[in-house]
Amino acid sequence: MTDTAPVGIVAASGGLPLKLAAELQSRGRAVYIVSLDGMADADYSGHDHDSIRIGALSRIIDALKTRGCREIVLAGKFVRPRIATSFPDALASKIMVKLFTRGDNAALEMLAEVLAGHGMTIIDKGEILGNHRAGEGVLAGAEPGDEAMVSINHARHVLETMSDFDIGQAVLVQGQRVIAIEAAEGTDMMLERCAGLIDPDLAPAVLVKMMKSAQSRHLDPPVIGCLTIEKAALAGVSVVAVETGGVLIADLDETLRMAEARGISLIGVGRS
């Protein structure tokens, strides 16, 4: 990224947008943040920003164009609002039904096409936070034993089988029993509903998160962070395995420290 124009960050919930802003500014890039009203929950008072509801798509685009933003980053946890309560403007109305009823990959590609029509390109978060992509092998905690590796291999096969259908980035398994598959709720909420489903007397429970086969690495790379580790620990998960080079680890140092503190093995694995 050699452009001197501000990078536009469209911010949903969580702290990732602030991490991206800090990294970009450390490289001498200005940033402009559109915090999605009702979704963004971080404090952007120290940045050039506006809070705009997601249904006001024309206003979002106009704000980005006014600041001269040509490169856009979508960051944070996006939750699809109900169409009736998002009060879509004319531009949003044209695409919102399709946007909200398609799978995540297709919806993001459609949004990218709309932005491209206004001279803007969505850029890869991993390009900005390259050192936050999961490495290979043990990242934190103890090396998983043989039972855990059998579970990891089974989970990888499950995810790769489902990925063509734009389903789930994560699966929770114990032995060869599938405890839960991530759906629209996201990884952290999936872990919440697993409380009581894991038998501590059986094989270690394993969470595996990977990219879907058609998932865009630059539009929507999978992400884990401190909250994921915390939810995993509360659910009784012993091992978290993420795809090497495919999954971003937000708050990298803090996440690794939390995994160590919670007794969770965090490892990077390839595809099966």
N, C-alpha and C positions, 0 to 999 in steps of 0.2 A: 504494500500500500504506500505509494509515493505521492498520492494526491494531498494537496494542502487544505482542501475544503474540509469542513467538519464531518465527522462520521455520525450519522443518525442512529441512535439506539432506541428502538421501540421496546419499552420495558414492561414486562408483566411482573408476577410476584417473585420474591426471593432476592438474594443479594448478588446474583450473577451480573446483572446490568452494571452495578457499581464496580465490580471487579474488572469488567471490560473497559469501563470508562477510565479507571485508574491506569490500566495497562496502556491504553491508547494515548493518554496524556503523558505517560512516561516516555513515549516515543515521539512526543512533540505534536501529536494530533489533537485538534480541538474536537469536542463532542457536543452534540445537542441531543437531549433526551426527551422523548415523548413517553410519559408515564401513563399507562392505560388506566383511566379512572375506574375505581372499583376493583382493580386487579393488582396494580402495582402497590407494594407496601413498604418500600425502602424510602429513606430520606434523600431527596434529590435537591435539597435547598442550596447545596454548594455548587450546583451545576446549572448551566443554561438549560432550562427545561420548561415544558408545558404539560399539564395534565389534561388529557382528552379522552373521551369515552370511545370505546372500540367501534361503535356504530357510526361515528362521525369520520368515516374514511376519507372523505374529501378534505376535511379540515386537517387530518393527520398528514396527508400528502402535501397540502398547501404549506403547512408549517415546516415540513422537511425541505420543500423547494425554496421557501423564503430564506432559510438558513444556508442554502446552497449545498445541501447534502446530496451526494450522488452515491455514496456507499452506505448501506443500511445493515444493521445487525438486529435480529430478533432475539431477545434474551429474557430469561426467566420462565416461570411456569405459566403457560397459557391455559386458561379455562374457557371453554366455549360458552358464552352466555346464551340465554334463551333469546330467540329472535324478537319476541314480543317486548322484551324489556331492554333490548339494546338500542331501540329507537334508530334504526338504520337510516342514513341519508340516501339521496338518490343513487350515488355511486355504490354504496354498500348494498342497497336493495337489489341491485342488478346481479350481485354475485353471492349474497349472503346465504340464500337457501342452499346453493351448491356448496358453498364454503363450509357450512355447518353440518351438512349431511354426508359429505365424503369422508374418506379416511384421512388421517393426519397428513400423510405424504402428499396426497392429491390436493388437499386444502392448501398446504403451504406452497406447492408449485403454482396453484392458481393465484395466490397472493403475490408471489414473485413475478408472475406475468403482468399483473396490474401495476406493480411498481416499475417494472421494466418499461411499460408504456409511458411512464412519466420520467424516463431517463435515469432511473435508480436501479441499483443492483444490490441484492442481498449477499453479503460476504460471510465467509466461514468464521464462526467463532473460534474454531480450532486454529485458524491462521493467527488469531490474536493471542490465544491462550495455548499455544502449541506445547508448552512445557507442562500443561495440565492434562494432556492425553495420557490415558493409562499405559504404563510400561508393561513389560513382560515379566512374569514370575511373581514372587512374593513381594508385595508393596508394604505390607504392615502385618504384624502378628506372626503366628507360627505357620510353618509349611503344612498345608492340608495333608491328612493321611489318605490311605488307599480308599477307604469308604467314601470320603468326601470327593475324591477324584472321580469315582464311579458316578456319584450324583451329578457332578459338574458335567461330565460327558453326556449323561442322559439329558440334562437340562439344555445343553447346547443343541442336541438333536431335536428336542421339542421346539425350541425357538426357531431353528432353521427350517423346520417343517412348516411352521405357522407363518413365517415372515412374508411369504408371497401374498398372503391375504391381508397385509397391513395390520396385523394383530400383534400387540404386545412387544415390548422391548425387554421384558423381564419375566422370569418364572422362578417360583420357589419350589424346591423339591426336597424330599427326604428319602434317601435311597433311590428307588425308581418310582416312587409315588409322587405325583404332582400335587402339591398343596394349593397353589394359586398361580394364575396367569394374569399378568397385567392387562387391563382393558382401558377404558376411557379415564379411569380414576387416577392413573399414574402410579409409579412405583411406591412412593411413600404411603399413599392411601391403601394400596394393595397390602402392604405390610401390616397396616393397622387392622385390617379385617382378618388377619391370620392368627391373631391372639387366641391361644387355646387349641389351635389346630396342629401344632407341632408336639410330638411325643418326645420328651427329653431322654427317654430310655432307649430310643432307637438310633439309627445312624444320624450323623450331624446334619442339621438342616442347612441347605445351601441356596443362596440367592445368586442367580446368574443374569446379567444384563448385557445385551448385545445390540448391534444395529440390525434393523430389518433389511431384507435383501434389496428393496427398492428405496430405502431411506436415503435422503439427501444428506451427505456429510456436512455441507455448508449451510443448508437451511435449518436442519434440526438434529444435530448430533445428540445421542443419549448423554445424560448427565447424572452423576451421583454426587452427594455431598454429605456434610455432617448430619443433616436431618435423616438421610437415608440410613446411615450407620446407626443413628440413635433408634430409629424405628425398627431396624433389623435386630438390634440387641434386645429391645423390648419384646419382640415377637419370638425370640429364642433362636435366632439364626446364628450359626457358628462360622460360616464362610460366605464371603461375598466375592464373586468372580465377575470381572468385567472384561469386555473385549479389548485386547491390546490395540492401541492406535485408533479405536473406534469410539470409545467412551471418554467423555471429559470428566475430570474430577474437580468440582468446584471447591474453592477454599482448600487447595491441595494439602498444605502442611497441617491445617487444623483437622482435616478429614483423616489423614494418616494417624495423627495423634489420638483422635477419638477411637479409631479402630483398635489401636494398641490398648487404650484404656478400657475399652469394653470387651477385650478378649476376643475380638473378631479377626479372623485371617482375611486380609484383602489381597487378592491376586489378580494379575492380568493374564488372560488366556487367549489363544488364537481360536479361529473357527475350526470346527471338527472336520 
